[in-house]
Amino acid sequence: MEKYREKIEQHSTTMESMGLTPVAARVFIYLMLSEEHQATFEQMVNYFGVSKSAVSNALKMLESVKMVDAKTVGGQRKRYFSVNVKSMFSEDYISERLKQFYTIMDDIRATRKVNDVFNEELKEVSDLYKMMLFEIPLILERWKRTIELKQQQK
């Protein structure tokens, strides 16, 4: 993994700008680059040289947003963590997030009870999320068909 250190730093900076903590961003990119497509908690603590709690908190956050999965192998106590890319793009996952976002926007607008530019912006964003909620299943279906076609061509 040492050969990937520069790439981990490079891409984790982008992930941080998207809202991940520094350790979570690095753990996520580390797992994506892992040749085994998985790593143990101990491997990550040793690689990053940060506290166990920092890695533990990062993994909990990544698991809570379905970016990382954990499993045990063959009855061992060790947990192996891996990136779950496709779950982040499941219709249920995306739809739930969009619903959460527009519900928040609508509730804030109703709570503020102010007819100003900001409330109008909140309405526009809420409307965009609602539109995306309708369009996402169509986009995902096209994506799945594209993958199937590529597999058939092989």
C-alpha positions as CSV (number, residue, x, y, z in Angstrom):
1,M,0.0,0.0,0.0
2,E,3.0,2.3,0.5
3,K,3.2,2.7,-3.3
4,Y,-0.3,4.3,-3.2
5,R,0.4,6.8,-0.4
6,E,0.5,9.8,-2.8
7,K,-2.7,8.7,-4.5
8,I,-4.4,8.2,-1.2
9,E,-3.5,11.8,-0.1
10,Q,-4.5,13.2,-3.5
11,H,-7.9,11.6,-3.7
12,S,-8.7,11.9,0.0
13,T,-8.4,15.7,-0.3
14,T,-11.2,15.6,-2.8
15,M,-13.3,13.3,-0.6
16,E,-12.7,15.8,2.3
17,S,-14.1,18.6,0.2
18,M,-17.2,16.4,-0.3
19,G,-17.8,16.2,3.5
20,L,-15.7,13.3,4.8
21,T,-13.4,13.7,7.7
22,P,-9.7,13.5,6.9
23,V,-9.3,10.0,8.4
24,A,-12.6,8.8,6.8
25,A,-11.5,10.1,3.4
26,R,-8.1,8.4,3.7
27,V,-9.6,5.1,4.9
28,F,-12.1,5.1,2.0
29,I,-9.4,5.7,-0.7
30,Y,-7.1,3.2,1.0
31,L,-9.8,0.5,0.8
32,M,-10.5,1.4,-2.8
33,L,-6.8,0.9,-3.7
34,S,-6.3,-2.2,-1.5
35,E,-5.2,-5.1,-3.7
36,E,-7.2,-7.5,-1.6
37,H,-10.3,-5.2,-1.9
38,Q,-10.5,-5.3,1.9
39,A,-8.4,-4.5,5.0
40,T,-8.6,-5.2,8.7
41,F,-8.9,-2.5,11.3
42,E,-5.3,-3.2,12.5
43,Q,-3.9,-2.8,9.0
44,M,-5.5,0.6,8.7
45,V,-4.3,1.8,12.1
46,N,-0.8,0.6,11.3
47,Y,-0.8,2.2,7.9
48,F,-2.1,5.6,8.9
49,G,-0.3,5.8,12.3
50,V,-3.4,7.4,13.9
51,S,-5.2,6.4,17.0
52,K,-7.5,3.4,17.0
53,S,-10.4,5.7,17.9
54,A,-9.8,7.8,14.8
55,V,-10.0,4.8,12.5
56,S,-12.9,3.4,14.5
57,N,-14.9,6.6,14.2
58,A,-14.0,6.9,10.5
59,L,-15.2,3.3,9.8
60,K,-18.4,3.8,11.8
61,M,-19.2,6.9,9.7
62,L,-18.4,5.2,6.4
63,E,-20.6,2.2,7.4
64,S,-23.5,4.5,8.5
65,V,-23.6,6.0,5.0
66,K,-23.2,2.7,3.3
67,M,-19.9,3.5,1.7
68,V,-18.1,0.6,3.6
69,D,-19.2,-2.9,4.6
70,A,-17.6,-5.1,7.3
71,K,-17.6,-8.9,7.4
72,T,-15.9,-11.7,9.3
73,V,-14.3,-14.5,7.5
74,G,-14.3,-18.1,8.6
75,G,-15.4,-17.6,12.1
76,Q,-12.4,-15.3,12.9
77,R,-12.9,-12.4,15.2
78,K,-11.2,-10.0,12.8
79,R,-13.5,-7.8,10.7
80,Y,-12.6,-7.1,7.1
81,F,-13.7,-3.8,5.7
82,S,-14.4,-3.1,2.0
83,V,-15.8,-0.4,-0.1
84,N,-19.4,-1.0,-1.2
85,V,-19.5,1.2,-4.4
86,K,-22.7,-0.2,-5.8
87,S,-24.8,0.2,-2.6
88,M,-24.1,3.9,-2.8
89,F,-25.8,3.9,-6.2
90,S,-28.8,1.7,-5.3
91,E,-32.2,3.3,-6.0
92,D,-33.3,2.9,-2.4
93,Y,-30.2,4.6,-1.1
94,I,-30.3,7.5,-3.4
95,S,-34.1,7.9,-3.1
96,E,-33.9,7.9,0.7
97,R,-31.2,10.6,0.7
98,L,-33.2,12.8,-1.8
99,K,-36.3,12.5,0.3
100,Q,-34.4,13.4,3.4
101,F,-32.9,16.5,1.7
102,Y,-36.2,17.8,0.3
103,T,-38.0,17.1,3.5
104,I,-35.4,19.2,5.4
105,M,-35.7,22.1,2.9
106,D,-39.5,22.0,3.0
107,D,-39.5,21.9,6.8
108,I,-37.1,24.8,7.1
109,R,-39.2,26.9,4.7
110,A,-42.3,26.2,6.6
111,T,-40.6,26.9,10.0
112,R,-39.1,30.2,8.8
113,K,-42.4,31.5,7.5
114,V,-40.6,34.2,5.6
115,N,-41.2,35.0,2.0
116,D,-37.7,36.0,1.0
117,V,-34.9,35.2,-1.4
118,F,-33.5,32.4,0.8
119,N,-36.9,30.7,1.1
120,E,-37.2,30.8,-2.6
121,E,-33.8,29.2,-3.0
122,L,-34.8,26.5,-0.6
123,K,-37.9,25.8,-2.6
124,E,-35.9,25.6,-5.8
125,V,-33.5,23.1,-4.3
126,S,-36.4,21.1,-2.9
127,D,-38.0,21.0,-6.3
128,L,-34.7,19.9,-7.8
129,Y,-34.4,17.0,-5.3
130,K,-38.0,16.0,-6.1
131,M,-37.2,16.1,-9.8
132,M,-34.1,14.0,-9.2
133,L,-36.2,11.5,-7.2
134,F,-38.3,10.9,-10.3
135,E,-35.3,10.8,-12.7
136,I,-32.9,8.6,-10.7
137,P,-34.7,5.3,-11.3
138,L,-34.6,6.0,-15.1
139,I,-30.9,6.9,-15.0
140,L,-30.1,3.8,-12.9
141,E,-32.0,1.6,-15.3
142,R,-30.1,2.9,-18.3
143,W,-26.9,2.4,-16.4
144,K,-27.7,-1.2,-15.6
145,R,-28.6,-1.9,-19.2
146,T,-25.3,-0.4,-20.3
147,I,-23.4,-2.7,-17.9
148,E,-25.4,-5.7,-19.2
149,L,-24.7,-4.8,-22.8
150,K,-21.0,-4.6,-22.1
151,Q,-21.0,-7.9,-20.3
152,Q,-22.8,-9.5,-23.2
153,Q,-20.3,-8.2,-25.7
154,K,-17.4,-9.9,-23.8
